[in-house]
Amino acid sequence: MTNEHAPFEPDELDELLSAELDGELEAAARDFGMSLEDVTARLRATPGGDERRAALAAARDQLAHAPELDELVEARVRAKAIRAADDEAAARASDRRERRRHVLQAVSGIAAAAVLVVGVGAALRHEPSSSKATSAPVRGIESGGSARATGTHAATNNGSLGNFSDVRALGLAAVAKSPVEPTANGAAIVRGSSTKSSTQNNATASTTAHPNSSGATTDNPSDRIATPPPAPRDSFSLAQRDAVAKCGVPRNVPVSGTLVLRAAAVLSGRPVVVLVFARNGRKTVLIEAPNCTLKNLQQFG
């Protein structure tokens, strides 16, 4: 027996026999890449081919007519088919919902990340607004928790209050140099050299300037408030002067009232910004670093 007449495998045999029974053997032979004569010869050479042909023919004849079913069996078959279709549709809908949920979560995460990036970028670009002493509002937090802005009436002082080693002494000196609250007509009353308040007297009693080569501590109380250091240390750099102009009340700091003094000073050898606010006879002194971060807060009056 040659390779051309080798027997078919069982699945190949069934396919070719079914095609033969349906009158499509020639087309099936072309699908196998063989001629009709070669397929017929191999069918005859396949053991059990005739028996398999007879069995397939009998099955075809039996399926030619649909079996009769009573109404109960038919209803059960129909209900089972409908239930299977419903289950498949529900599973597909659940898969679609799950995919949509994953997509929405991904989009929400991307949107949140984008908002965070924009917010961080805006915060990095943000710089405290420069406030003019004659017109810029000062943000404050009232004792009840609500924030409001009050007008600034006092003149800005970009000069230096002097050199201090004690933060309390610096606060007293700032209060002594600052004017009182604006009067009803909006004008600020500045203390003259002949009249000094008790706060100013306390400042003169507790503040002592550092001795140096060109300026030393004197016995005159008015000189002890702000004995200036030499000219190079008394003058701020351009960046430090800009800090004096732009620094304000940091967020969440409970300060309210009218800004009556904005000045510079040197505290323990480091430049600082001093802000004084007046309200109802009380004064609040903020001492900030040149980058506008709060270093100390004091209240007087």
Secondary structure, 3 states (H helix, E strand, C coil): CCHHHCCCCHHHHHHHHHHHHCCCHHHHHHHCCCCHHHHHHHHHHCCCHHHHHHHHHHHHHHCCCCCCCCHHHHHHHHHHHHHHHHHHHHHHHHHHHHHHHHHHHHHHHHHHHHHHHHHHHHHHHCCCCCCCCCCCCEEEECCCCCEEEECCCCCCCCCEEEEECCHHHHHHHHHHHCCCCECCCCCECCCCCCCCCHHHHHHHHHCCCCCCCCCCCCCCHHHHHCCCCCHHHHCCCHHHHHHHHHCCCCCCCCCCCEEEEEEEEEECCEEEEEEEEEECCEEEEEEECCCCCEEEEEEEC
